[in-house]
Amino acid sequence: MSTTLKEMMAAANAAVERIDAERARKLMSEKGALLLDIRDAPEIEKTGRAEGSHHIPRGMLEFRADPDSPYHDPALRRDRPIVLHCASGGRAALAGKVLQEMGFSEVYNLGGLKDWAEGGGAVEEPIDPGM
């Protein structure tokens, strides 16, 4: 049985709580939540990143999240809240659902970098590529 993107998005949005920047900052300060940027490197280079965020591209998330993987990232712990963001929230929702399926119990979708910035979150400017 196949599924559509629309169905996948509906399931992910139903499973992963969407939060605003204020709540994300509160989770970070009070619970040590990891703000995880899952955009691709060229996106970050072009638009900058949320101050204090950790970067794992969406395509590597499962490899970085699994402690048994040789690519495991120790910043991803099942006992640590994870606040995901991408450019607009779609990939963050899908990634959040995957993390839940992998045993991460406290996972949130912040939406996009724009949501972080408009909610008062500091943004590190893109690196100037020079001439």
All heavy atoms as an XYZ file, in Angstrom:
989
protein
N       0.843     -1.180      0.000
C       0.000      0.000      0.000
C       0.893      1.250      0.000
O       1.777      1.386      0.830
C      -0.897     -0.012      1.237
C      -1.900      1.090      1.249
S      -3.132      0.818      2.521
C      -2.772      2.166      3.588
N       0.661      2.121     -0.914
C       1.467      3.340     -1.005
C       0.797      4.473     -0.236
O      -0.382      4.416      0.108
C       1.676      3.726     -2.460
O       0.443      4.066     -3.047
N       1.586      5.504      0.012
C       1.078      6.679      0.703
C       1.527      7.928     -0.055
O       2.531      7.899     -0.759
C       1.562      6.707      2.172
O       0.925      7.778      2.852
C       3.064      6.850      2.262
N       0.795      8.982      0.111
C       1.120     10.232     -0.572
C       1.846     11.181      0.380
O       1.800     11.009      1.609
C      -0.150     10.930     -1.072
O      -0.931     11.343      0.076
C      -0.985     10.007     -1.960
N       2.472     12.176     -0.182
C       3.113     13.198      0.641
C       2.084     13.876      1.540
O       2.349     14.120      2.719
C       3.819     14.233     -0.239
C       4.390     15.438      0.505
C       5.445     15.013      1.513
C       4.943     16.450     -0.481
N       0.923     14.153      0.987
C      -0.131     14.804      1.773
C      -0.479     13.963      3.006
O      -0.627     14.498      4.104
C      -1.372     15.024      0.900
C      -2.493     15.763      1.585
C      -3.647     16.004      0.630
C      -4.769     16.746      1.320
N      -5.902     16.992      0.416
N      -0.590     12.654      2.836
C      -0.889     11.765      3.961
C       0.270     11.725      4.954
O       0.059     11.728      6.172
C      -1.188     10.357      3.444
C      -2.481     10.273      2.658
C      -2.620      8.973      1.874
O      -1.587      8.324      1.553
O      -3.773      8.602      1.582
N       1.490     11.696      4.438
C       2.663     11.682      5.310
C       2.744     12.972      6.128
O       3.047     12.942      7.329
C       3.936     11.497      4.483
C       4.065     10.117      3.882
S       5.385      9.969      2.646
C       6.818     10.525      3.527
N       2.481     14.094      5.488
C       2.513     15.373      6.190
C       1.423     15.450      7.258
O       1.671     15.940      8.360
C       2.366     16.540      5.209
C       3.571     16.765      4.319
S       5.122     17.054      5.207
C       4.689     18.406      6.276
N       0.232     14.974      6.937
C      -0.865     14.991      7.903
C      -0.503     14.154      9.128
O      -0.738     14.571     10.273
C      -2.152     14.480      7.261
N       0.076     12.984      8.909
C       0.469     12.113     10.021
C       1.568     12.763     10.853
O       1.538     12.730     12.091
C       0.923     10.755      9.495
N       2.546     13.363     10.188
C       3.652     14.004     10.905
C       3.162     15.203     11.704
O       3.538     15.385     12.870
C       4.740     14.419      9.923
N       2.317     16.024     11.097
C       1.800     17.196     11.804
C       0.906     16.807     12.976
O       0.854     17.527     13.977
C       1.064     18.126     10.839
C       2.022     18.903      9.963
O       3.072     19.339     10.406
N       1.664     19.073      8.705
N       0.232     15.677     12.878
C      -0.598     15.200     13.983
C       0.259     14.650     15.120
O      -0.102     14.756     16.295
C      -1.565     14.123     13.490
N       1.405     14.094     14.793
C       2.255     13.438     15.792
C       3.235     14.385     16.480
O       3.576     14.187     17.643
C       3.039     12.301     15.134
N       3.689     15.405     15.772
C       4.751     16.284     16.283
C       4.164     17.649     16.608
O       3.685     18.349     15.716
C       5.904     16.410     15.262
C       7.013     17.301     15.822
C       6.446     15.038     14.888
N       4.232     18.011     17.866
C       3.660     19.281     18.316
C       4.398     20.468     17.702
O       5.627     20.528     17.721
C       3.730     19.374     19.841
C       3.105     20.617     20.406
C       3.194     20.702     21.920
O       3.613     19.724     22.570
O       2.837     21.775     22.456
N       3.644     21.413     17.173
C       4.205     22.643     16.619
C       4.271     23.670     17.745
O       3.282     23.868     18.466
C       3.315     23.137     15.465
C       3.811     24.373     14.762
C       4.910     24.042     13.764
N       5.346     25.222     13.050
C       5.193     25.414     11.749
N       4.612     24.489     10.995
N       5.615     26.512     11.185
N       5.429     24.295     17.918
C       5.599     25.284     18.977
C       6.144     26.583     18.387
O       6.639     26.609     17.266
C       6.530     24.773     20.097
C       7.944     24.521     19.569
C       5.941     23.534     20.761
C       8.970     24.223     20.656
N       6.066     27.653     19.173
C       6.601     28.935     18.723
C       7.999     29.144     19.295
O       8.490     28.357     20.108
C       5.657     30.085     19.083
C       5.434     30.251     20.581
O       6.235     29.738     21.400
O       4.459     30.923     20.947
N       8.642     30.218     18.864
C      10.013     30.497     19.263
C      10.140     30.724     20.764
O      11.136     30.324     21.373
C      10.538     31.706     18.491
N       9.156     31.352     21.361
C       9.204     31.591     22.804
C       9.244     30.272     23.573
O      10.054     30.096     24.485
C       7.997     32.425     23.239
C       7.988     32.739     24.715
C       6.783     33.571     25.143
O       6.079     34.124     24.278
O       6.566     33.657     26.357
N       8.388     29.352     23.192
C       8.387     28.036     23.868
C       9.692     27.296     23.580
O      10.226     26.619     24.453
C       7.182     27.213     23.413
C       7.159     25.827     24.009
C       5.872     25.486     24.710
N       5.937     24.153     25.264
C       5.283     23.097     24.807
N       4.460     23.234     23.781
N       5.409     21.924     25.383
N      10.212     27.412     22.372
C      11.481     26.762     22.035
C      12.592     27.282     22.935
O      13.378     26.496     23.496
C      11.822     26.990     20.564
N      12.671     28.597     23.090
C      13.707     29.176     23.949
C      13.545     28.721     25.393
O      14.527     28.466     26.097
C      13.699     30.705     23.849
C      14.283     31.228     22.551
C      14.521     32.729     22.576
N      13.339     33.509     22.897
C      12.422     33.894     22.007
N      12.555     33.564     20.732
N      11.380     34.601     22.367
N      12.297     28.617     25.841
C      12.031     28.159     27.211
C      12.505     26.713     27.383
O      13.138     26.376     28.390
C      10.539     28.293     27.520
C      10.184     27.967     28.945
C       8.716     28.250     29.227
C       8.404     27.934     30.681
N       7.021     28.222     31.027
N      12.202     25.865     26.418
C      12.657     24.472     26.486
C      14.179     24.390     26.482
O      14.767     23.559     27.175
C      12.088     23.671     25.309
C      10.616     23.312     25.381
C      10.110     22.852     24.013
C      10.384     22.237     26.430
N      14.808     25.255     25.715
C      16.265     25.274     25.650
C      16.860     25.707     26.988
O      17.800     25.083     27.489
C      16.734     26.198     24.521
C      16.398     25.651     23.136
S      16.559     26.882     21.824
C      18.321     27.186     21.858
N      16.304     26.760     27.583
C      16.881     27.281     28.819
C      16.527     26.439     30.038
O      17.356     26.268     30.925
C      16.458     28.733     29.038
O      15.078     28.828     29.299
N      15.325     25.896     30.088
C      14.883     25.166     31.276
C      15.158     23.667     31.223
O      15.336     23.035     32.259
C      13.391     25.406     31.516
C      13.073     26.849     31.869
C      11.598     27.095     32.088
O      10.791     26.130     32.024
O      11.232     28.266     32.315
N      15.155     23.106     30.017
C      15.301     21.653     29.901
C      16.508     21.230     29.067
O      16.699     20.048     28.826
C      14.023     21.048     29.316
C      12.797     21.244     30.211
C      11.566     20.598     29.639
C      11.551     19.126     29.998
N      10.321     18.460     29.555
N      17.283     22.196     28.608
C      18.457     21.861     27.802
C      18.123     21.297     26.438
O      18.888     20.526     25.858
N      16.972     21.704     25.894
C      16.550     21.207     24.583
C      17.580     21.553     23.515
O      18.237     22.595     23.576
C      15.191     21.791     24.203
N      17.694     20.675     22.552
C      18.572     20.878     21.405
C      17.765     21.517     20.288
O      16.743     20.977     19.860
C      19.129     19.534     20.932
C      20.023     19.571     19.697
C      21.339     20.287     20.028
C      20.294     18.159     19.208
N      18.203     22.686     19.830
C      17.591     23.322     18.668
C      18.306     22.764     17.450
O      19.492     23.008     17.258
C      17.737     24.846     18.744
C      17.164     25.632     17.572
C      15.666     25.369     17.402
C      17.423     27.125     17.772
N      17.596     21.988     16.653
C      18.208     21.239     15.565
C      17.747     21.755     14.208
O      16.568     21.688     13.869
C      17.865     19.756     15.717
C      18.511     18.801     14.731
C      20.036     18.889     14.788
C      18.059     17.371     15.024
N      18.700     22.254     13.451
C      18.472     22.763     12.098
C      18.728     21.610     11.136
O      19.835     21.087     11.078
C      19.454     23.909     11.832
C      19.231     24.615     10.511
O      18.654     24.014      9.586
O      19.680     25.772     10.399
N      17.711     21.206     10.386
C      17.868     20.053      9.490
C      17.927     20.460      8.021
O      17.828     19.619      7.134
C      16.767     19.001      9.716
C      15.386     19.588      9.459
C      16.873     18.412     11.112
C      14.323     18.549      9.287
N      18.154     21.740      7.767
C      18.286     22.188      6.385
C      19.612     21.714      5.801
O      20.536     21.343      6.525
C      18.212     23.713      6.314
C      16.859     24.265      6.749
C      16.853     25.771      6.797
N      17.844     26.244      7.760
C      18.492     27.407      7.664
N      18.257     28.216      6.648
N      19.366     27.767      8.577
N      19.705     21.771      4.494
C      20.954     21.425      3.819
C      21.956     22.564      3.971
O      21.575     23.728      4.138
C      20.697     21.151      2.338
C      19.886     19.881      2.110
O      19.990     18.954      2.943
O      19.155     19.821      1.108
N      23.233     22.226      3.889
C      24.305     23.211      4.072
C      24.157     24.444      3.177
O      24.355     25.572      3.657
C      25.661     22.551      3.885
N      23.818     24.307      1.881
C      23.683     25.513      1.053
C      22.606     26.476      1.560
O      22.739     27.694      1.405
C      23.328     24.969     -0.333
C      23.897     23.590     -0.344
C      23.733     23.087      1.067
N      21.563     25.950      2.188
C      20.521     26.816      2.741
C      21.080     27.631      3.904
O      20.794     28.825      4.027
C      19.333     25.985      3.229
C      18.543     25.300      2.143
C      17.474     24.402      2.720
O      17.765     23.233      3.059
O      16.327     24.881      2.852
N      21.849     26.989      4.751
C      22.435     27.672      5.902
C      23.434     28.723      5.432
O      23.466     29.835      5.940
C      23.087     26.660      6.856
C      21.992     25.792      7.493
C      23.914     27.362      7.933
C      22.507     24.640      8.302
N      24.239     28.367      4.452
C      25.219     29.305      3.916
C      24.535     30.547      3.340
O      25.063     31.645      3.416
C      26.068     28.639      2.841
C      27.013     27.591      3.385
C      27.673     26.762      2.302
O      27.508     27.063      1.097
O      28.359     25.788      2.662
N      23.357     30.363      2.788
C      22.643     31.469      2.148
C      21.881     32.339      3.147
O      21.846     33.561      3.014
C      21.666     30.910      1.111
C      20.915     31.961      0.336
C      20.040     31.338     -0.720
C      19.282     32.415     -1.479
N      18.401     31.857     -2.493
N      21.255     31.701      4.165
C      20.351     32.450      5.035
C      20.811     32.577      6.476
O      20.168     33.270      7.252
C      18.956     31.788      5.046
O      19.077     30.449      5.545
C      18.344     31.778      3.658
N      21.898     31.920      6.850
C      22.333     31.950      8.237
C      21.635     30.881      9.044
O      20.940     30.019      8.506
N      21.851     30.947     10.366
C      21.264     29.923     11.234
C      20.849     30.517     12.567
O      21.339     31.565     12.960
C      22.230     28.770     11.416
C      23.502     29.153     12.121
C      24.567     28.100     12.070
N      24.206     26.912     12.797
C      24.880     25.783     12.756
N      25.956     25.685     12.013
N      24.512     24.737     13.447
N      19.948     29.817     13.221
C      19.506     30.241     14.546
C      20.686     30.159     15.504
O      21.404     29.156     15.523
C      18.364     29.357     15.028
N      20.870     31.213     16.253
C      21.980     31.233     17.210
C      21.844     30.080     18.201
O      20.777     29.852     18.759
C      21.981     32.568     17.962
C      23.191     32.769     18.837
C      23.200     34.147     19.448
O      22.595     34.294     20.527
O      23.773     35.064     18.829
N      22.910     29.344     18.360
C      22.914     28.216     19.284
C      22.375     26.925     18.708
O      22.302     25.917     19.393
N      21.998     26.940     17.440
C      21.433     25.722     16.851
C      22.530     24.724     16.497
O      23.697     25.070     16.334
C      20.602     26.053     15.612
O      21.439     26.558     14.586
N      22.120     23.494     16.383
C      22.979     22.388     15.988
C      22.516     21.970     14.596
O      21.319     21.971     14.330
C      22.807     21.244     16.994
C      23.762     20.125     16.841
N      25.094     20.239     17.167
C      23.581     18.858     16.412
C      25.693     19.083     16.946
N      24.797     18.225     16.490
N      23.434     21.613     13.724
C      23.052     21.281     12.360
C      23.283     19.810     12.049
O      24.368     19.288     12.256
C      23.854     22.128     11.367
C      23.588     21.769      9.942
N      24.558     21.306      9.093
C      22.445     21.782      9.215
C      24.029     21.053      7.916
N      22.744     21.334      7.966
N      22.231     19.174     11.568
C      22.307     17.835     10.984
C      21.381     17.864      9.774
O      20.177     18.073      9.924
C      21.849     16.725     11.949
C      22.755     16.670     13.184
C      21.823     15.374     11.234
C      22.289     15.704     14.251
N      21.912     17.690      8.568
C      21.017     17.710      7.402
C      19.997     16.576      7.473
O      20.294     15.491      7.979
C      21.954     17.545      6.210
C      23.297     17.250      6.743
C      23.290     17.450      8.219
N      18.810     16.836      6.981
C      17.712     15.867      7.022
C      18.137     14.502      6.484
O      17.767     13.461      7.033
C      16.508     16.408      6.236
C      15.360     15.437      6.057
C      14.733     15.061      7.389
N      13.804     13.958      7.246
C      14.097     12.677      7.474
N      15.302     12.318      7.848
N      13.184     11.740      7.328
N      18.931     14.481      5.455
C      19.341     13.220      4.848
C      20.231     12.363      5.732
O      20.400     11.173      5.471
N      20.803     12.931      6.784
C      21.676     12.179      7.684
C      21.053     11.940      9.054
O      21.668     11.320      9.921
C      23.008     12.928      7.876
C      23.920     12.889      6.684
S      24.454     11.208      6.250
C      25.422     10.747      7.682
N      19.829     12.398      9.261
C      19.236     12.389     10.598
C      19.199     11.003     11.231
O      19.621     10.828     12.374
C      17.832     12.998     10.562
C      17.169     13.138     11.936
C      17.967     14.079     12.830
C      15.741     13.638     11.769
N      18.702     10.022     10.522
C      18.591      8.679     11.106
C      19.967      8.131     11.487
O      20.118      7.477     12.525
C      17.894      7.721     10.127
C      16.431      8.047      9.884
C      16.169      9.080      8.799
O      17.121      9.776      8.369
O      15.011      9.207      8.366
N      20.964      8.391     10.651
C      22.323      7.913     10.923
C      22.910      8.595     12.151
O      23.617      7.983     12.940
C      23.224      8.156      9.708
C      22.783      7.402      8.500
C      22.002      8.020      7.532
C      23.136      6.070      8.315
C      21.583      7.325      6.409
C      22.720      5.374      7.194
C      21.937      5.999      6.241
N      22.621      9.884     12.316
C      23.152     10.649     13.450
C      22.387     10.354     14.738
O      22.932     10.478     15.834
C      23.089     12.142     13.165
C      23.868     12.570     11.945
C      25.320     12.636     12.219
N      26.003     13.304     11.120
C      27.252     13.064     10.792
N      27.963     12.200     11.474
N      27.798     13.697      9.794
N      21.120      9.960     14.620
C      20.278      9.750     15.800
C      20.458      8.373     16.433
O      20.214      8.215     17.625
C      18.804      9.944     15.423
N      20.887      7.397     15.673
C      20.994      6.026     16.177
C      22.326      5.818     16.897
O      23.381      5.905     16.283
C      20.872      5.034     15.026
C      20.761      3.595     15.489
O      21.235      3.264     16.603
O      20.202      2.785     14.736
N      22.289      5.529     18.196
C      23.533      5.341     18.949
C      24.391      4.180     18.431
O      25.592      4.135     18.683
C      23.078      5.062     20.379
C      21.655      5.425     20.436
C      21.111      5.423     19.041
N      23.797      3.254     17.704
C      24.554      2.121     17.169
C      25.173      2.419     15.806
O      25.886      1.581     15.261
C      23.659      0.882     17.067
C      23.224      0.381     18.442
O      24.014      0.533     19.400
O      22.109     -0.148     18.548
N      24.917      3.592     15.274
C      25.472      3.972     13.980
C      26.887      4.527     14.170
O      27.142      5.269     15.128
C      24.591      5.044     13.340
O      25.249      5.659     12.249
N      27.769      4.226     13.233
C      29.105      4.826     13.327
C      29.073      6.348     13.118
O      30.049      7.024     13.393
C      29.901      4.137     12.215
C      28.895      3.571     11.291
C      27.644      3.314     12.099
N      27.955      6.879     12.664
C      27.801      8.313     12.427
C      27.032      9.017     13.537
O      26.657     10.176     13.395
C      27.089      8.550     11.088
C      27.785      7.867      9.944
C      27.267      6.704      9.386
C      28.987      8.361      9.439
C      27.920      6.057      8.345
C      29.645      7.713      8.405
C      29.110      6.577      7.869
O      29.755      5.934      6.850
N      26.781      8.310     14.640
C      25.978      8.862     15.734
C      26.523     10.206     16.213
O      27.728     10.401     16.344
C      25.929      7.885     16.901
C      25.154      8.406     18.066
N      25.749      8.770     19.247
C      23.835      8.653     18.208
C      24.824      9.201     20.085
N      23.659      9.143     19.475
N      25.614     11.124     16.465
C      25.952     12.435     17.016
C      25.513     12.427     18.484
O      24.323     12.332     18.773
C      25.205     13.524     16.240
C      25.581     14.922     16.669
O      25.933     15.126     17.852
O      25.515     15.827     15.827
N      26.452     12.548     19.419
C      26.100     12.478     20.837
C      25.184     13.611     21.311
O      24.604     13.515     22.394
C      27.450     12.512     21.559
C      28.436     12.997     20.567
C      27.886     12.693     19.207
N      25.027     14.666     20.518
C      24.093     15.736     20.892
C      22.649     15.235     20.853
O      21.779     15.791     21.524
C      24.260     16.936     19.969
N      22.394     14.191     20.073
C      21.047     13.609     19.991
C      20.940     12.501     21.032
O      21.531     11.438     20.894
C      20.793     13.032     18.598
C      20.597     14.045     17.485
C      20.519     13.347     16.136
C      19.332     14.845     17.719
N      20.199     12.812     22.075
C      19.967     11.838     23.147
C      18.463     11.678     23.345
O      17.719     12.656     23.277
C      20.602     12.328     24.451
C      22.090     12.533     24.385
C      22.667     12.831     25.778
N      21.800     13.625     26.637
C      21.935     14.945     26.841
N      22.880     15.616     26.227
N      21.102     15.574     27.656
N      18.055     10.466     23.613
C      16.623     10.197     23.782
C      16.046     10.868     25.026
O      14.838     11.040     25.122
C      16.387      8.693     23.799
C      16.581      8.084     22.427
C      16.183      6.614     22.404
N      16.298      6.103     21.056
C      17.297      5.351     20.628
N      18.272      5.020     21.451
N      17.333      4.933     19.380
N      16.908     11.236     25.979
C      16.427     11.888     27.203
C      16.463     13.414     27.104
O      16.220     14.104     28.086
C      17.264     11.433     28.406
C      18.717     11.893     28.328
O      19.194     12.229     27.226
O      19.383     11.902     29.383
N      16.742     13.935     25.930
C      16.851     15.373     25.722
C      15.765     15.850     24.762
O      15.606     15.285     23.682
C      18.223     15.675     25.121
C      18.513     17.134     24.921
C      19.889     17.313     24.311
N      20.313     18.707     24.420
C      21.413     19.176     23.878
N      22.221     18.374     23.199
N      21.724     20.437     24.012
N      15.020     16.889     25.115
C      14.037     17.422     24.164
C      14.736     17.914     22.891
O      15.820     18.484     22.952
C      13.397     18.593     24.908
C      13.694     18.351     26.353
C      15.015     17.631     26.382
N      14.088     17.694     21.757
C      14.609     18.106     20.464
C      13.598     19.068     19.834
O      12.422     18.728     19.692
C      14.821     16.908     19.514
C      15.643     15.795     20.172
C      15.431     17.374     18.194
C      17.077     16.112     20.457
N      14.070     20.256     19.459
C      13.245     21.243     18.755
C      13.811     21.357     17.352
O      14.928     21.824     17.156
C      13.266     22.611     19.465
C      12.451     23.629     18.666
C      12.755     22.492     20.892
N      13.048     20.897     16.381
C      13.495     20.877     14.994
C      13.002     22.101     14.227
O      11.910     22.603     14.487
C      12.928     19.645     14.291
C      13.402     18.302     14.818
C      12.290     17.300     14.748
C      14.601     17.840     14.044
N      13.823     22.521     13.279
C      13.342     23.498     12.314
C      14.029     23.262     10.981
O      15.096     22.658     10.896
C      13.524     24.944     12.807
C      14.866     25.530     12.548
N      15.216     26.074     11.336
C      15.946     25.662     13.338
C      16.458     26.524     11.408
N      16.921     26.277     12.615
N      13.368     23.715      9.931
C      13.919     23.658      8.569
C      13.679     25.039      7.970
O      13.872     26.037      8.642
C      13.282     22.516      7.769
S      11.485     22.597      7.642
N      13.257     25.097      6.730
C      12.977     26.392      6.109
C      11.542     26.833      6.374
O      11.273     28.014      6.576
C      13.249     26.340      4.607
N      10.596     25.884      6.369
C       9.201     26.272      6.567
C       8.432     25.363      7.530
O       7.326     25.696      7.911
C       8.471     26.287      5.219
O       8.463     24.982      4.672
N       8.989     24.233      7.908
C       8.334     23.359      8.878
C       7.974     21.980      8.363
O       7.730     21.078      9.155
N       7.938     21.797      7.050
C       7.557     20.499      6.495
C       8.566     19.404      6.800
O       8.202     18.337      7.314
N       9.822     19.643      6.496
C      10.856     18.643      6.777
C      11.005     18.436      8.276
O      11.271     17.326      8.735
C      12.195     19.063      6.172
C      12.241     18.931      4.667
C      13.530     19.472      4.102
N      13.526     20.939      4.196
C      14.527     21.718      3.856
N      15.675     21.208      3.438
N      14.433     23.035      3.953
N      10.814     19.503      9.054
C      10.914     19.376     10.509
C       9.828     18.449     11.047
O      10.084     17.636     11.938
C      10.836     20.746     11.169
N       8.616     18.544     10.515
C       7.540     17.653     10.949
C       7.862     16.201     10.602
O       7.741     15.308     11.445
C       6.209     18.067     10.308
N       8.282     15.963      9.368
C       8.626     14.601      8.948
C       9.788     14.051      9.772
O       9.766     12.898     10.208
C       8.966     14.576      7.457
C       7.817     14.878      6.509
C       8.336     15.079      5.085
C       6.762     13.779      6.549
N      10.794     14.883     10.005
C      11.947     14.459     10.792
C      11.547     14.178     12.237
O      12.034     13.231     12.852
C      13.032     15.526     10.741
N      10.661     14.993     12.774
C      10.195     14.773     14.140
C       9.485     13.447     14.298
O       9.679     12.734     15.286
N       8.680     13.107     13.320
C       7.974     11.822     13.368
C       8.967     10.666     13.316
O       8.833      9.678     14.045
C       6.959     11.717     12.232
C       6.076     10.482     12.330
C       4.918     10.575     11.374
C       3.949      9.435     11.515
N       4.502      8.119     11.298
N       9.981     10.790     12.501
C      11.018      9.749     12.423
C      11.730      9.612     13.772
O      11.959      8.503     14.255
C      12.026     10.055     11.291
C      13.290      9.230     11.428
C      11.385      9.817      9.938
N      12.073     10.750     14.378
C      12.740     10.684     15.681
C      11.845     10.025     16.726
O      12.319      9.234     17.545
C      13.168     12.083     16.142
C      14.354     12.680     15.407
C      14.622     14.110     15.889
C      15.604     11.823     15.562
N      10.561     10.320     16.692
C       9.634      9.655     17.611
C       9.649      8.147     17.386
O       9.684      7.367     18.338
C       8.217     10.196     17.442
C       8.039     11.586     17.973
C       6.665     12.146     17.693
O       5.947     11.697     16.805
N       6.282     13.175     18.442
N       9.641      7.743     16.128
C       9.673      6.316     15.809
C      10.977      5.666     16.269
O      11.019      4.470     16.533
C       9.485      6.113     14.305
C       8.090      6.469     13.825
C       7.946      6.583     12.320
O       8.956      6.437     11.584
O       6.814      6.849     11.865
N      12.025      6.465     16.405
C      13.328      5.974     16.855
C      13.483      6.038     18.373
O      14.550      5.740     18.903
C      14.454      6.760     16.177
C      14.529      6.540     14.678
S      15.880      7.462     13.911
C      17.287      6.450     14.404
N      12.422      6.430     19.087
C      12.445      6.410     20.538
C      12.662      7.740     21.225
O      12.790      7.790     22.450
N      12.687      8.831     20.479
C      12.802     10.154     21.086
C      11.396     10.586     21.500
O      10.513     10.724     20.658
C      13.408     11.153     20.102
C      14.856     10.889     19.811
C      15.224      9.909     18.893
C      15.859     11.609     20.444
C      16.558      9.648     18.620
C      17.191     11.351     20.179
C      17.545     10.370     19.269
N      11.197     10.793     22.790
C       9.840     11.023     23.278
C       9.423     12.489     23.285
O       8.237     12.790     23.206
C       9.677     10.445     24.677
O      10.606     11.044     25.562
N      10.378     13.405     23.382
C      10.031     14.816     23.459
C      10.605     15.541     22.241
O      11.752     15.985     22.238
C      10.573     15.412     24.759
C       9.877     16.671     25.151
C      10.223     17.151     26.555
O      10.805     16.403     27.352
O       9.898     18.316     26.835
N       9.773     15.640     21.200
C      10.185     16.203     19.916
C       9.168     17.262     19.509
O       7.959     17.040     19.599
C      10.264     15.096     18.831
C      10.694     15.677     17.507
C      11.197     13.981     19.262
N       9.675     18.413     19.049
C       8.815     19.532     18.683
C       9.206     20.085     17.323
O      10.361     20.006     16.928
C       8.933     20.661     19.723
C       8.634     20.205     21.122
C       9.657     19.786     21.964
C       7.335     20.170     21.598
C       9.397     19.356     23.254
C       7.052     19.738     22.889
C       8.095     19.329     23.713
O       7.830     18.894     24.975
N       8.241     20.690     16.660
C       8.457     21.336     15.368
C       8.319     22.842     15.558
O       7.233     23.344     15.818
C       7.438     20.827     14.345
C       7.586     21.471     12.983
O       8.418     22.336     12.755
N       6.750     21.046     12.053
N       9.423     23.558     15.408
C       9.421     25.012     15.493
C       8.939     25.642     14.197
O       8.484     26.781     14.180
C      10.837     25.509     15.829
C      11.098     27.000     15.769
C      10.229     27.765     16.768
C      12.560     27.291     16.029
N       9.033     24.925     13.107
C       8.678     25.469     11.799
C       9.928     25.806     11.022
O      10.797     24.961     10.832
N      10.043     27.065     10.619
C      11.186     27.480      9.819
C      12.064     28.491     10.529
O      11.701     29.024     11.582
N      13.205     28.758      9.929
C      14.119     29.762     10.476
C      13.403     31.105     10.613
O      13.626     31.839     11.579
C      15.354     29.894      9.579
C      16.397     30.918     10.036
C      16.990     30.546     11.385
C      17.487     31.063      8.989
N      12.524     31.400      9.679
C      11.756     32.650      9.726
C      10.911     32.719     11.005
O      10.809     33.776     11.629
C      10.870     32.752      8.486
C      10.043     34.004      8.407
C       9.190     34.022      7.144
C       8.326     35.252      7.110
N       7.427     35.266      5.977
N      10.335     31.598     11.413
C       9.531     31.560     12.640
C      10.393     31.871     13.859
O       9.961     32.560     14.784
C       8.854     30.193     12.802
C       7.882     29.907     11.676
O       6.971     30.725     11.461
O       8.046     28.878     11.007
N      11.606     31.341     13.861
C      12.550     31.607     14.947
C      12.873     33.105     14.997
O      12.779     33.733     16.052
C      13.813     30.786     14.731
C      14.940     31.091     15.658
C      16.050     31.821     15.375
C      15.079     30.668     17.020
N      16.871     31.877     16.471
C      16.304     31.179     17.493
C      14.295     29.912     17.884
C      16.766     30.952     18.793
C      14.754     29.684     19.176
C      15.964     30.196     19.613
N      13.242     33.665     13.855
C      13.643     35.071     13.793
C      12.481     36.000     14.126
O      12.638     36.959     14.897
C      14.212     35.392     12.412
N      11.304     35.734     13.560
C      10.145     36.586     13.822
C       9.671     36.479     15.262
O       9.024     37.380     15.770
C       9.007     36.253     12.855
C       9.293     36.726     11.445
C       8.192     36.379     10.458
O       7.228     35.667     10.826
O       8.308     36.818      9.299
N      10.026     35.367     15.926
C       9.677     35.174     17.331
C      10.729     35.726     18.276
O      10.694     35.447     19.474
N      11.676     36.492     17.750
C      12.669     37.135     18.586
C      13.953     36.355     18.777
O      14.826     36.777     19.533
N      14.099     35.232     18.086
C      15.322     34.449     18.190
C      16.453     35.071     17.388
O      16.229     35.574     16.286
N      17.640     35.046     17.955
C      18.803     35.613     17.268
C      19.231     34.706     16.120
O      19.144     33.480     16.214
C      19.957     35.788     18.248
N      19.681     35.333     15.037
C      20.136     34.602     13.858
C      21.568     35.003     13.554
O      21.886     36.190     13.508
C      19.237     34.899     12.635
C      19.772     34.227     11.379
C      17.809     34.458     12.910
N      22.409     33.998     13.389
C      23.779     34.237     12.951
C      23.741     34.435     11.447
O      23.182     33.617     10.717
C      24.668     33.045     13.312
C      24.763     32.813     14.806
C      25.555     31.553     15.146
O      26.102     30.911     14.241
O      25.589     31.227     16.338
N      24.311     35.505     11.001
C      24.276     35.839      9.581
C      25.067     34.820      8.761
O      25.980     34.185      9.277
C      24.842     37.238      9.361
C      24.004     38.333      9.992
C      22.595     38.418      9.433
O      22.411     38.278      8.213
O      21.662     38.599     10.242
N      24.704     34.682      7.482
C      25.465     33.772      6.620
C      26.921     34.208      6.525
O      27.240     35.386      6.677
C      24.776     33.866      5.268
C      23.640     34.798      5.419
C      23.651     35.378      6.794
N      27.769     33.257      6.264
C      29.183     33.544      6.082
C      29.354     34.262      4.747
O      28.835     33.815      3.721
C      30.013     32.247      6.108
C      29.868     31.584      7.474
C      31.455     32.498      5.763
C      30.457     30.198      7.544
N      30.063     35.362      4.768
C      30.326     36.105      3.540
C      31.306     35.319      2.687
O      32.431     35.052      3.099
C      30.920     37.475      3.885
C      31.159     38.344      2.667
O      30.961     37.876      1.527
O      31.543     39.507      2.858
N      30.880     34.886      1.494
C      31.768     34.066      0.663
C      32.927     34.856      0.069
O      33.813     34.286     -0.563
C      30.842     33.538     -0.433
C      29.757     34.568     -0.524
C      29.603     35.125      0.864
N      32.944     36.156      0.260
C      34.021     36.977     -0.272
C      33.845     37.214     -1.749
O      32.773     37.062     -2.313
N      34.927     37.584     -2.368
C      34.845     37.898     -3.785
C      35.129     36.703     -4.565
O      35.372     35.907     -5.041
C      35.789     39.015     -4.134
C      35.389     40.269     -3.376
S      36.381     41.698     -3.803
C      35.544     42.231     -5.282
